[in-house]
Amino acid sequence: MKVKNKIYCEVCRISFIYKGEVEAGQEIVCTVCGAELKIAETEPEIKASRYIEDPETEIRRRAENFAGLRNYTFNEDKELVLEGLVGKHKMYGDFYCPCRFDNIPENVCPCLATRMNEVRKLGHCY
Ligand SMILES: [Zn+2]
């Protein structure tokens, strides 16, 4: 029995350790970025992918999961930023930060700087 599983997150593009057993169809949350993933297969390695269809629900849940994981709170611009993220998803196909110019994987919300604890230094995300 494997109790520690290494799972690749296609949102933040790194692997995280999931403690506990996983089985196909199981829904889990990436412990790095808060993305909700569903286990697609477990052999020969674990594959998980995004599963929420509605973009607004997906990014809202991801942001709330991420805030919960890091013990962050939202500022008064939460709805505005979520709206911007949904707009970016509509235009460019993913949740690129609406505050950043480049639509690159590092800027998919929560962006790399935020995942790397920038909030602790700045007091807020970019
Ligand atoms: Zn992730």
Residues whose N, C-alpha, C, O or C-beta is under 5 A from the ligand:
A	BS01	ZN	C9 V11 C12 C30 V32 C33 G34 A35
